[in-house]
Each structure stands twice: as C-alpha cells, then as structure tokens.
C-alpha cells in the first residue's frame, strides 16, 4: 500500500519531472524538492529544501517520505543509501498505467513508468527504473539501481546486473546474463552474455 503523506523528491530535472507527474496523478502531496542548489526552473511549484548531503540539511527533521528523481544509476544508489541510513521512508512510484503481475516482486524505491509490462515471477530489486513502455518478461531479475530504458524488451529469464543501463528499444534475448555497470546502447540486440563494465552497441551487439 502506498503511503499518501507528503513527499520530497530528490533531484529536480528531466527524470524527476516524470516521477513528479505520476505522483501527483496518484493523489500524493508533493511539496518539496532536494537538489544541489535552488533552481529557477520549477514547473511544479515545489519548495526547495536544500541538498541531502549538506551537514545542516533540514529535510531530515520533517515528517515526509522521499522519492528518487535521479536518473544516474550510481548516484541513485548512493542517494538511496543516504535516505535509508537516516531511517527515512523511500517511496516506490508505480504508474497506474503500467501492468505488473501479482507474482512479480518489486523492491524499495523502484520507479515504474507508464506502459511498463512486468510478467510473472520477475524480480525487480531496489531503486530500479523501469522506463516508459519497457517489457520485462517472466522470471527476469533486474538487480539494484539498474535502469531499463523506454521501449526495451527483456525476454524471459534475463538477468541484469547492478547499475546497468539498458538503452531505449534494446532487445535482450531469453536467458541472457548481463553484468554490473554495463551500458547497452539504444536499439542494440543482445544475443550473448555480457561481462561487467562493458559497453555494447549494434545488431547483433558488439563491445566498444
């Protein structure tokens, strides 16, 4: 069950705007944003709380939950850990226009955008981004802080490592294992396992 108390969004640009819109549509009270500095572009009219890494950050004193508006995988994971270390609630955000199997597992701080499909026995770990219209087939495992881009398709039993980025409209063959901190380019087709710290592009994909 989602907690409807006031929320502060950490990060306040591109990805955060999508997160904010979905939260508002669902009836959350989105009052605050957190960033390195106060921004002139404030489309949702939120109050600036400061930066979560500042020693005098006042946000920890407020009775709010936090949500991640950060698209960068490494920074997203680090920021989530700061929130957890402060014993604060980290809100998952799941669009009403997504379709998630009741047999799937969805971790803490996950973002699921519009048009996402998650099928049976998929396991979505903490802080993952499932971006617009991606498809996660049966028994896939998406590890912590990975980002699956818009329109990407993961066939059954695919495993995605921590902090890995799967570009828009990429296709991952059934049963493939992709390591940690990997970047898969937009439109790439992956037909073989991919080791940690690799960059892959093309159809079929090649390492660069």
C-alpha positions as CSV (number, residue, x, y, z in Angstrom):
1,X,0.0,0.0,0.0
2,X,1.4,3.4,-0.9
3,X,1.8,6.0,1.8
4,X,0.0,9.2,0.9
5,X,1.8,11.6,3.2
6,X,3.8,14.5,1.9
7,X,6.8,13.6,-0.3
8,X,10.1,15.3,-1.1
9,X,11.7,14.4,-4.4
10,X,15.4,14.1,-4.6
11,X,16.8,15.6,-7.8
12,X,14.7,18.0,-9.9
13,X,15.1,17.8,-13.6
14,X,14.2,15.5,-16.6
15,X,13.6,12.2,-14.9
16,X,12.3,13.9,-11.8
17,X,9.5,15.7,-13.7
18,X,8.2,12.3,-14.9
19,X,8.2,10.9,-11.4
20,X,6.5,14.1,-10.1
21,X,3.7,13.9,-12.6
22,X,2.9,10.3,-11.8
23,X,2.9,11.0,-8.0
24,X,0.5,13.9,-8.5
25,X,-1.8,11.9,-10.7
26,X,-2.0,9.3,-7.9
27,X,-3.0,11.9,-5.3
28,X,0.2,12.3,-3.4
29,X,1.1,15.6,-1.8
30,X,4.4,16.6,-3.5
31,X,5.7,19.6,-1.5
32,X,9.4,19.7,-1.7
33,X,12.4,19.2,-3.9
34,X,16.0,18.5,-3.0
35,X,19.0,19.4,-5.2
36,X,22.5,20.8,-5.1
37,X,21.1,24.4,-5.4
38,X,17.8,26.2,-5.7
39,X,16.6,26.1,-9.3
40,X,14.9,28.8,-11.4
41,X,13.0,26.2,-13.4
42,X,10.4,24.9,-11.0
43,X,7.4,23.6,-13.1
44,X,5.6,22.0,-10.1
45,X,6.0,24.9,-7.8
46,X,7.8,22.9,-5.1
47,X,9.6,24.3,-2.1
48,X,13.4,24.0,-2.0
49,X,14.7,22.0,1.0
50,X,18.5,22.1,0.2
51,X,20.9,19.3,-0.6
52,X,20.7,16.0,1.2
53,X,24.5,15.8,1.6
54,X,24.8,19.1,3.4
55,X,25.7,18.8,7.1
56,X,22.9,21.2,8.0
57,X,20.2,19.8,5.7
58,X,16.8,20.4,7.4
59,X,14.8,17.9,5.5
60,X,15.6,15.0,7.9
61,X,13.6,16.8,10.6
62,X,10.4,16.8,8.5
63,X,7.7,14.1,8.6
64,X,7.9,13.3,4.9
65,X,8.8,10.3,2.8
66,X,11.3,10.6,0.0
67,X,11.4,9.5,-3.6
68,X,14.2,9.4,-6.1
69,X,14.1,11.8,-9.1
70,X,17.6,10.8,-10.2
71,X,18.3,9.0,-13.4
72,X,22.0,8.3,-13.0
73,X,22.4,4.8,-11.7
74,X,25.4,5.2,-9.4
75,X,24.1,8.5,-7.9
76,X,20.6,7.0,-7.5
77,X,22.1,4.1,-5.5
78,X,24.2,6.3,-3.3
79,X,21.4,8.8,-2.6
80,X,19.0,6.0,-1.7
81,X,21.5,4.7,0.8
82,X,21.7,8.1,2.4
83,X,17.9,8.1,2.9
84,X,17.9,4.6,4.3
85,X,20.8,5.4,6.7
86,X,18.7,8.3,8.1
87,X,15.9,5.8,8.8
88,X,13.6,7.7,6.4
89,X,10.9,6.1,4.2
90,X,11.8,5.8,0.5
91,X,8.7,5.7,-1.7
92,X,8.3,3.5,-4.7
93,X,6.4,5.1,-7.6
94,X,4.3,2.8,-9.9
95,X,2.2,4.3,-12.6
96,X,-1.5,3.3,-12.7
97,X,-0.9,2.8,-16.5
98,X,1.6,0.0,-16.0
99,X,0.8,-3.7,-15.8
100,X,2.6,-5.7,-13.1
101,X,2.0,-9.4,-12.4
102,X,0.8,-10.2,-8.9
103,X,3.6,-12.8,-9.0
104,X,6.3,-10.2,-9.6
105,X,8.5,-8.8,-6.8
106,X,9.0,-5.0,-6.7
107,X,11.7,-3.6,-4.4
108,X,12.1,-0.4,-2.4
109,X,12.4,2.9,-4.2
110,X,11.6,1.5,-7.6
111,X,10.1,3.7,-10.4
112,X,7.7,2.1,-12.9
113,X,6.6,4.5,-15.7
114,X,3.6,4.4,-18.0
115,X,3.1,1.5,-20.3
116,X,5.5,-0.8,-18.5
117,X,4.7,-4.6,-18.5
118,X,6.2,-6.9,-15.9
119,X,5.3,-10.5,-16.1
120,X,5.1,-13.4,-13.7
121,X,7.9,-14.2,-11.3
122,X,10.0,-11.2,-12.4
123,X,12.2,-9.8,-9.6
124,X,12.8,-6.0,-9.6
125,X,15.3,-5.1,-6.9
126,X,15.7,-1.8,-5.0
127,X,16.0,1.6,-6.8
128,X,15.5,0.2,-10.3
129,X,14.0,2.4,-13.0
130,X,11.6,0.8,-15.5
131,X,11.1,3.5,-18.0
132,X,8.2,4.2,-20.4
133,X,6.8,1.2,-22.2
134,X,9.6,-1.4,-21.4
135,X,8.7,-5.1,-21.2
136,X,10.1,-7.3,-18.5
137,X,9.2,-10.9,-19.3
138,X,8.8,-13.9,-16.9
139,X,11.4,-14.7,-14.4
140,X,13.7,-11.8,-15.2
141,X,15.9,-10.4,-12.4
142,X,16.7,-6.7,-12.5
143,X,19.4,-6.0,-9.9
144,X,19.7,-2.9,-7.7
145,X,19.7,0.5,-9.3
146,X,19.6,-0.7,-12.9
147,X,17.8,1.4,-15.5
148,X,15.7,-0.2,-18.3
149,X,15.1,2.4,-20.9
150,X,12.0,3.3,-22.8
151,X,10.7,0.5,-25.1
152,X,13.4,-2.0,-24.2
153,X,12.4,-5.7,-24.3
154,X,13.8,-8.3,-21.9
155,X,12.7,-11.8,-22.9
156,X,12.3,-14.5,-20.2
157,X,14.9,-15.4,-17.6
158,X,17.2,-12.4,-18.4
159,X,19.4,-11.2,-15.6
160,X,20.6,-7.6,-15.4
161,X,23.4,-6.6,-13.0
162,X,23.6,-3.7,-10.6
163,X,23.7,-0.2,-12.0
164,X,23.4,-1.4,-15.6
165,X,21.7,0.8,-18.2
166,X,19.7,-0.8,-21.0
167,X,19.1,1.8,-23.7
168,X,15.8,2.7,-25.4
169,X,14.4,-0.1,-27.7
170,X,17.2,-2.5,-26.9
171,X,16.2,-6.2,-27.1
172,X,17.7,-8.8,-24.8
173,X,17.5,-12.5,-25.9
174,X,15.9,-15.0,-23.5
175,X,18.2,-16.4,-20.8
176,X,21.0,-13.8,-21.2
177,X,23.0,-12.6,-18.3
178,X,24.3,-9.0,-18.3
179,X,26.8,-8.0,-15.7
180,X,27.2,-5.0,-13.4
181,X,27.8,-1.4,-14.6
182,X,27.1,-2.3,-18.2
183,X,25.8,0.2,-20.8
184,X,23.7,-1.3,-23.7
185,X,23.2,1.2,-26.5
186,X,19.8,2.3,-27.8
187,X,18.4,-0.2,-30.3
188,X,21.0,-2.9,-29.6
189,X,20.2,-6.6,-29.8
190,X,22.0,-8.7,-27.2
191,X,22.3,-12.4,-28.0
192,X,25.2,-13.4,-25.8
193,X,26.1,-12.8,-22.1
194,X,27.8,-9.5,-21.3
195,X,30.6,-9.2,-18.7
196,X,30.8,-6.4,-16.1
197,X,31.8,-2.9,-17.1
198,X,31.1,-3.4,-20.8
199,X,29.6,-1.1,-23.4
200,X,27.6,-2.8,-26.2
201,X,26.1,-1.4,-29.4
202,X,24.6,-2.7,-32.6
203,X,22.5,-5.5,-34.0
204,X,23.8,-8.0,-33.1
205,X,25.6,-6.0,-30.4
206,X,29.4,-5.7,-30.3
207,X,31.6,-4.5,-27.5
208,X,33.2,-1.0,-27.8
